Amino acid sequence: MKNKGAYAIAIVVLIAAMVLSVFVGRVRRPDESTALSSELDKTLSTGHVEDFILDEAGVLSSSAMHQIDLYNANWDLRYGSLMALVIERDTGGADLAQLAYELAGEAGLTDSDAILVLDLSGEGDYYLSTGYSFNALPTNTSIDQVLSSALEANFAAGRYEEGVLSLYAAVNEQFVSREGLGYLEPSSAPTQVRVTFRLGSVIVLLVLIIAVLSVIDSVRHSAYRARYYGVVGAPIYRPILFWHHPGSAWYRRRWHAPPPPPPPGGHRPPRGGGFSGASRPFSGARGSGRSSSSFRGGGFSGSRGGGFRSGGSRGGGFRSGGSRGGGFRGGRR
């Protein structure tokens, strides 16, 4: 009767452990119905990216500058990237590709960033240089396409603000189409948490099952030993868990314990027999624009800065150093 009672208790414990594991897994499952919008999050703070705009020509309105800051704040959060903007009234005939390279170094841009330089003097030129990890525009061809579709006509007509905003909007579309929501993608981090949690649940359930089966083996072995201890030719004990087989340390430890009391109403036969038994360094950039330059500068080390006007939380910049390392190389195809 005691043996049957132990079996019943073990079975109840096993079933309860399985039900509890399933219930906890359901309760802790991440909410997969939560959908993040691909639109810009207008509630983000832009203080850390506001100094990556330098409008020396004064052609941008405050609302346009805020919109660009929103693009950069969202890209920084989602992809770890931003696109600095410099508008010069007159560069004095400077090579825009080299100027972009120098300004990128001054701002501390990294391999994941880009910089757009507009020269409003004369017929006007523009140049867009991107780091090799600026994934919205991975090739020179993609840079040419977005420039021609979003900026070229507006720039030629003197619609500089409209052209710049169109370019940022086009780059945002490229980011979303190629990278989704980046670090905010629901299928990235939550999936890892979900898989990790399920694996942990399986491990816990497996440990509980082994513990219950071990208890059952102990109960069965106690009954077997009480019945057959010292009996020559007794049947072989067959455990549920294979590492409890006769001859194992688990079996010997229990078999050679003090002998069990004799069964009631008789005495035990004489003793005899028995059993034995586990950000890459920036090295260059892509670039394109109306500038006739063929300059390709060397990479530089440093950290992304606070921008053109003052230091920011990202560190570094045109006036101060910071915490993000990397480099930037200007160049055109």
C-alpha positions in Angstrom: 0.0 0.0 0.0 2.8 2.4 0.8 4.4 1.7 -2.6 1.1 2.4 -4.4 0.7 5.6 -2.4 4.2 6.8 -3.3 3.5 6.1 -7.0 0.3 8.1 -6.8 2.0 11.1 -5.2 4.8 11.0 -7.7 2.4 11.0 -10.6 0.4 13.9 -9.2 3.6 15.9 -8.7 4.7 15.2 -12.3 1.4 16.3 -13.8 1.3 19.4 -11.6 4.9 20.3 -12.7 3.9 20.0 -16.4 0.7 22.0 -16.0 2.6 24.7 -14.1 5.3 24.9 -16.7 2.8 25.3 -19.5 0.8 28.0 -17.6 3.9 30.0 -16.8 5.1 29.8 -20.4 1.7 31.2 -21.5 1.7 34.0 -19.0 5.2 35.1 -19.7 4.9 35.0 -23.5 5.7 38.4 -25.1 2.8 40.3 -26.6 3.3 39.6 -30.3 0.4 41.7 -31.2 2.3 44.9 -30.3 3.2 46.6 -33.6 5.7 49.4 -33.8 4.9 52.1 -36.3 7.4 52.7 -39.1 6.6 56.4 -39.0 8.9 58.8 -37.1 8.5 58.9 -33.4 7.9 62.6 -32.8 8.1 62.2 -29.1 11.8 61.5 -29.1 14.2 64.0 -27.6 16.4 65.5 -30.3 18.8 67.4 -28.1 21.7 64.9 -28.8 21.4 65.3 -32.6 20.5 69.0 -33.0 24.1 70.1 -33.5 24.6 68.0 -36.7 23.1 70.7 -38.8 25.2 73.7 -40.0 23.2 76.1 -42.1 25.5 78.9 -42.8 23.4 80.1 -45.7 20.3 80.4 -43.5 18.0 78.7 -46.0 16.3 76.3 -43.5 13.3 77.2 -41.4 13.2 76.1 -37.7 10.4 73.6 -38.6 12.6 72.1 -41.3 15.5 71.8 -38.9 13.3 70.1 -36.3 12.1 67.6 -38.9 15.7 66.8 -39.8 16.5 66.4 -36.1 13.6 63.9 -35.8 14.9 61.9 -38.7 18.4 61.7 -37.1 17.0 60.9 -33.6 14.9 58.1 -35.0 17.7 56.7 -37.1 20.1 56.9 -34.2 17.7 54.9 -32.0 16.7 52.4 -34.7 19.9 51.9 -36.7 22.7 53.7 -34.8 23.1 56.1 -37.8 22.5 59.7 -38.6 23.1 62.1 -41.6 24.8 65.4 -40.8 23.9 68.4 -43.0 26.1 71.4 -44.0 24.9 74.2 -46.1 27.6 76.7 -47.3 26.8 80.0 -49.0 30.2 80.0 -50.7 32.9 77.4 -50.3 35.4 79.4 -52.4 35.6 76.6 -55.0 36.6 74.0 -52.4 36.5 70.3 -53.3 33.2 69.2 -51.8 34.3 65.6 -51.4 37.3 66.6 -49.4 35.3 69.2 -47.6 32.7 66.5 -46.6 35.5 64.3 -45.4 37.0 67.1 -43.3 33.7 68.1 -41.8 32.8 64.5 -41.0 36.0 64.2 -39.1 35.4 67.5 -37.3 31.9 66.2 -36.3 33.3 62.8 -35.3 31.0 60.8 -37.6 31.4 57.1 -37.7 31.2 54.4 -40.3 27.5 54.2 -39.7 26.8 57.8 -40.5 26.6 60.1 -43.5 27.1 63.8 -44.3 25.4 66.0 -47.0 27.2 69.2 -48.1 25.5 71.8 -50.2 27.4 74.7 -51.8 25.0 77.5 -52.9 27.7 79.6 -54.6 27.7 79.9 -58.4 25.8 77.1 -60.1 25.8 75.2 -56.9 27.1 71.8 -56.1 26.2 69.1 -53.5 27.9 66.0 -52.2 26.6 63.1 -50.1 29.2 60.9 -48.4 28.2 57.8 -46.5 30.1 55.4 -44.3 30.2 51.7 -45.3 27.8 50.8 -42.6 25.2 53.4 -43.5 22.9 50.6 -44.6 20.1 52.8 -46.1 22.4 53.5 -49.1 24.8 50.6 -49.4 26.3 51.4 -52.9 27.2 54.4 -55.0 24.4 53.5 -57.3 21.8 53.8 -54.5 23.4 57.1 -53.5 23.1 58.4 -57.1 19.5 57.2 -57.3 18.3 58.9 -54.2 20.1 62.2 -55.0 18.7 62.4 -58.5 15.1 61.5 -57.4 14.9 63.7 -54.3 17.4 66.5 -54.5 18.6 67.3 -58.0 15.5 69.1 -59.4 14.8 71.0 -56.2 18.4 72.1 -55.9 18.5 73.3 -59.5 15.3 75.3 -58.9 16.6 76.8 -55.7 14.2 74.9 -53.5 16.8 74.0 -51.0 14.7 73.3 -48.0 12.2 71.2 -50.0 15.1 69.3 -51.6 16.8 68.5 -48.3 13.6 67.3 -46.7 12.8 65.2 -49.7 16.2 63.6 -49.5 15.8 62.8 -45.8 12.4 61.3 -46.5 13.8 59.2 -49.3 16.6 58.0 -47.0 14.1 57.1 -44.3 12.2 55.0 -46.8 15.4 53.2 -47.8 16.1 52.5 -44.1 12.7 51.1 -43.4 12.6 49.0 -46.6 16.1 47.5 -46.0 16.3 47.4 -42.2 12.7 47.5 -41.0 12.7 49.1 -37.6 16.3 48.1 -36.8 16.9 47.6 -33.1 13.2 48.2 -32.5 12.1 45.3 -34.8 9.6 43.1 -32.9 11.1 40.0 -34.4 14.6 40.7 -33.1 15.1 41.1 -29.4 11.7 39.8 -28.3 12.2 36.6 -30.3 15.5 36.0 -28.5 13.8 36.6 -25.1 11.0 34.2 -26.1 13.3 31.5 -27.2 15.5 31.8 -24.2 12.5 31.7 -21.9 11.0 28.6 -23.6 14.4 26.9 -23.4 14.6 27.7 -19.7 11.1 26.2 -19.2 12.0 23.0 -20.9 15.1 22.7 -18.7 13.1 23.3 -15.6 10.5 20.8 -16.7 13.2 18.2 -17.5 14.8 18.6 -14.1 11.4 18.2 -12.4 10.7 15.0 -14.4 14.0 13.5 -13.6 13.5 14.4 -9.9 10.1 12.7 -9.9 11.4 9.6 -11.7 14.3 9.4 -9.3 11.9 9.4 -6.4 9.9 6.6 -8.1 13.1 4.6 -8.6 14.0 5.0 -4.9 10.6 3.8 -3.8 10.7 0.8 -6.2 14.2 -0.1 -5.1 13.3 0.1 -1.4 10.4 -2.3 -2.0 12.7 -4.6 -4.1 15.4 -4.6 -1.5 13.0 -5.4 1.3 11.7 -8.3 -0.6 14.9 -9.8 -2.2 17.8 -8.7 0.1 20.0 -11.7 0.6 17.9 -14.0 -1.7 20.0 -16.0 -4.1 18.7 -15.9 -7.7 16.5 -12.9 -7.1 15.2 -11.2 -10.3 17.3 -8.3 -11.6 16.2 -4.8 -10.5 15.2 -2.8 -13.6 15.1 1.0 -12.8 13.3 3.7 -14.9 16.4 5.9 -15.2 19.3 3.9 -16.8 21.9 5.4 -14.5 20.3 3.6 -11.5 21.1 0.2 -12.9 22.6 -2.6 -10.7 26.3 -1.9 -10.2 25.9 1.9 -10.4 27.0 4.1 -7.5 23.3 4.9 -6.9 22.4 1.2 -6.7 25.4 0.2 -4.5 24.8 3.0 -2.1 21.3 1.8 -1.5 21.9 -2.0 -1.6 24.8 -1.9 0.9 22.9 0.2 3.5 21.9 -1.5 6.7 19.6 -4.4 5.9 15.9 -3.8 6.0 13.8 -5.1 8.9 12.4 -8.6 8.4 8.9 -8.8 7.0 6.2 -9.1 9.6 5.0 -12.6 10.5 8.2 -14.3 9.5 11.9 -14.0 9.4 14.4 -13.1 6.7 16.2 -15.8 4.9 20.0 -16.2 5.6 22.2 -13.7 3.9 23.9 -15.0 0.8 24.5 -14.3 -2.8 23.9 -10.7 -3.6 24.4 -8.6 -6.7 27.3 -6.8 -8.2 27.1 -5.0 -10.9 30.7 27.9 -26.3 31.6 49.3 -34.5 34.1 47.7 -37.0 36.9 50.3 -37.5 35.9 52.8 -40.2 38.1 52.3 -43.3 36.3 54.3 -46.0 33.1 55.7 -47.4 31.0 56.0 -50.5 30.0 59.3 -52.0 28.3 61.0 -54.9 27.1 64.4 -56.0 27.4 67.2 -58.5 30.9 68.0 -57.4 33.5 67.1 -60.0 35.9 65.9 -57.3 37.6 62.5 -57.5 39.0 62.8 -54.0 39.2 59.8 -51.7 40.5 60.6 -48.3 42.0 58.3 -45.7 40.1 57.0 -42.7 40.3 58.8 -39.4 39.7 57.7 -35.8 37.7 59.5 -33.2 34.2 59.6 -31.9 30.9 60.9 -33.1 30.6 64.4 -31.9 28.0 66.7 -30.6 27.8 68.4 -34.0 28.6 71.8 -35.5 27.3 74.1 -32.8 28.1 72.6 -29.4 28.9 69.3 -27.6 26.1 66.8 -27.0 25.4 63.6 -25.3 26.8 61.5 -28.1 30.2 63.1 -27.4 32.8 64.7 -29.6 31.9 66.8 -32.6 33.3 69.8 -34.3 34.3 71.3 -31.0 34.6 68.5 -28.6 35.5 64.8 -28.3 33.3 62.0 -27.2 32.7 58.3 -26.6 31.9 56.8 -30.0 34.9 55.6 -32.0 35.3 55.1 -35.7 36.3 57.1 -38.7 35.0 58.4 -42.0 36.3 58.4 -45.5 35.0 60.7 -48.2 35.0 59.7 -51.8 33.1 59.4 -55.0 32.8 56.6 -57.5 
